[in-house]
């Protein structure tokens, strides 16, 4: 039953409209599965889903912006800027 629910959630995530939504959906499902497997309880799955959803949304948002890359400054803050010329 758990596998069926996971497959349905992944299918819904893939059917989303934008890359940001797809990234958030896939990240949340993956985070929930990993969090639940590691901790063995629902709270771990919920925390994993939250962290995975946010991370997936950030990655998906960058994917919506061709030629843009995701960086961190020396203080750990995230920002998006043009990719280096030789990156492609």
Residue frames as qw, qx, qy, qz and C-alpha x, y, z in Angstrom:
[[0.000, 0.885, 0.465, 0.000, 0.00, 0.00, 0.00],
 [0.313, -0.780, 0.098, 0.533, 2.83, 2.39, 0.83],
 [0.399, -0.123, 0.593, 0.689, 4.43, 1.80, -2.56],
 [0.195, 0.632, 0.664, 0.349, 1.15, 2.55, -4.34],
 [0.147, -0.933, -0.250, 0.213, 0.74, 5.82, -2.43],
 [0.395, -0.579, 0.331, 0.632, 4.32, 6.80, -3.22],
 [0.362, 0.159, 0.681, 0.616, 3.83, 6.06, -6.92],
 [0.081, 0.815, 0.553, 0.152, 0.61, 8.08, -7.02],
 [0.252, -0.887, -0.044, 0.384, 2.34, 11.04, -5.36],
 [0.404, -0.336, 0.510, 0.681, 5.26, 10.85, -7.78],
 [0.289, 0.453, 0.709, 0.457, 2.80, 10.68, -10.68],
 [0.037, -0.922, -0.382, 0.054, 1.04, 13.79, -9.43],
 [0.359, -0.724, 0.193, 0.556, 4.35, 15.58, -9.04],
 [0.398, -0.045, 0.633, 0.662, 5.33, 14.77, -12.61],
 [0.170, 0.656, 0.660, 0.324, 1.97, 16.05, -13.88],
 [0.187, -0.769, -0.226, 0.569, 2.57, 19.49, -12.33],
 [0.454, 0.875, 0.167, 0.024, 2.85, 22.51, -14.57],
 [0.197, 0.905, -0.348, 0.144, 6.19, 24.18, -13.85],
 [0.659, 0.297, -0.592, 0.356, 9.66, 22.93, -13.02],
 [0.128, -0.409, 0.528, -0.733, 9.36, 24.53, -9.58],
 [0.786, -0.174, 0.164, -0.570, 6.20, 22.55, -8.82],
 [0.911, 0.184, -0.367, -0.025, 7.72, 19.35, -10.19],
 [0.412, 0.411, -0.616, 0.531, 10.86, 19.85, -8.12],
 [0.373, -0.354, 0.456, -0.726, 8.85, 20.56, -4.97],
 [0.894, -0.063, -0.018, -0.444, 6.64, 17.51, -5.49],
 [0.850, 0.240, -0.443, 0.155, 9.46, 15.09, -6.21],
 [0.215, 0.447, -0.584, 0.642, 11.54, 16.54, -3.37],
 [0.558, -0.334, 0.333, -0.683, 8.68, 16.25, -0.89],
 [0.960, 0.002, -0.132, -0.248, 7.92, 12.64, -1.83],
 [0.714, 0.341, -0.503, 0.348, 11.59, 11.67, -1.75],
 [0.013, -0.466, 0.526, -0.711, 12.11, 13.47, 1.56],
 [0.745, -0.279, 0.185, -0.577, 9.09, 11.78, 3.12],
 [0.958, 0.094, -0.268, -0.036, 10.24, 8.34, 2.04],
 [0.553, 0.378, -0.523, 0.527, 13.80, 8.90, 3.25],
 [0.218, -0.460, 0.419, -0.752, 12.72, 10.60, 6.48],
 [0.853, -0.221, 0.059, -0.468, 10.25, 7.85, 7.28],
 [0.913, 0.166, -0.352, 0.119, 12.75, 5.10, 6.50],
 [0.385, 0.439, -0.527, 0.617, 15.52, 6.65, 8.58],
 [0.250, -0.327, 0.487, -0.770, 13.46, 7.53, 11.66],
 [0.197, -0.188, -0.962, -0.010, 10.74, 4.90, 11.40],
 [0.039, 0.571, 0.659, -0.488, 7.95, 7.31, 12.35],
 [0.276, 0.799, 0.488, 0.217, 5.53, 9.82, 10.84],
 [0.196, -0.931, 0.016, 0.308, 7.27, 12.84, 12.33],
 [0.460, -0.401, 0.545, 0.574, 10.50, 11.97, 10.50],
 [0.405, 0.418, 0.688, 0.434, 8.55, 11.55, 7.26],
 [0.068, 0.934, 0.352, -0.016, 6.88, 14.95, 7.72],
 [0.297, -0.810, 0.247, 0.441, 10.18, 16.69, 8.39],
 [0.486, -0.116, 0.671, 0.548, 11.75, 14.95, 5.41],
 [0.331, 0.664, 0.614, 0.269, 8.85, 15.99, 3.20],
 [0.050, -0.970, -0.134, 0.194, 9.17, 19.63, 4.28],
 [0.363, -0.650, 0.446, 0.497, 12.92, 19.77, 3.74],
 [0.470, 0.094, 0.742, 0.469, 12.72, 17.86, 0.45],
 [0.280, 0.795, 0.531, 0.087, 9.89, 20.05, -0.83],
 [0.082, -0.946, 0.068, 0.307, 11.75, 23.27, -0.17],
 [0.401, -0.465, 0.612, 0.500, 14.99, 21.96, -1.66],
 [0.457, 0.328, 0.750, 0.348, 13.16, 20.61, -4.71],
 [0.203, 0.908, 0.360, -0.067, 11.36, 23.91, -5.24],
 [0.187, -0.836, 0.292, 0.425, 14.62, 25.85, -5.15],
 [0.412, -0.210, 0.746, 0.480, 16.25, 23.48, -7.61],
 [0.381, 0.562, 0.708, 0.198, 13.17, 23.48, -9.85],
 [0.080, 0.941, 0.161, -0.286, 13.03, 27.28, -9.77],
 [0.225, -0.638, 0.516, 0.525, 16.58, 27.47, -11.09],
 [0.423, 0.122, 0.819, 0.367, 15.66, 24.97, -13.82],
 [0.306, 0.802, 0.510, -0.056, 12.93, 27.39, -14.98],
 [0.045, 0.954, -0.142, -0.258, 15.60, 30.02, -15.60],
 [0.892, 0.273, 0.083, 0.350, 17.94, 28.84, -18.37],
 [0.468, 0.600, -0.183, 0.622, 21.46, 30.23, -18.06],
 [0.366, -0.721, 0.262, -0.527, 21.02, 30.82, -14.32],
 [0.638, 0.067, -0.716, 0.275, 22.89, 28.92, -11.61],
 [0.648, -0.720, -0.174, -0.176, 22.36, 28.48, -7.89],
 [0.487, 0.419, -0.486, 0.592, 25.17, 29.70, -5.61],
 [0.600, -0.723, -0.304, 0.158, 25.96, 30.28, -1.91],
 [0.177, 0.843, -0.285, 0.421, 27.98, 33.21, -0.64],
 [0.415, 0.292, -0.711, 0.487, 30.55, 32.95, 2.14],
 [0.326, -0.196, 0.502, -0.777, 27.81, 33.56, 4.74],
 [0.201, 0.154, 0.964, -0.082, 25.73, 30.62, 3.51],
 [0.456, 0.527, 0.273, -0.663, 23.04, 32.74, 1.84],
 [0.553, 0.285, 0.715, 0.320, 21.62, 31.38, -1.41],
 [0.270, 0.686, -0.035, -0.674, 21.38, 33.43, -4.59],
 [0.737, 0.425, 0.489, 0.192, 20.89, 32.95, -8.33],
 [0.011, 0.772, -0.303, -0.559, 23.19, 34.48, -10.92],
 [0.710, 0.581, -0.304, -0.256, 24.35, 33.85, -14.47],
 [0.946, -0.144, 0.216, 0.192, 26.27, 30.63, -15.03],
 [0.307, -0.606, 0.490, 0.546, 29.93, 30.85, -16.10],
 [0.528, 0.573, -0.346, -0.524, 30.46, 30.86, -19.87],
 [0.347, 0.352, -0.860, -0.127, 32.19, 27.48, -19.95],
 [0.488, -0.097, 0.688, -0.528, 29.55, 25.87, -17.71],
 [0.828, 0.333, 0.100, -0.440, 27.50, 24.49, -20.58]]
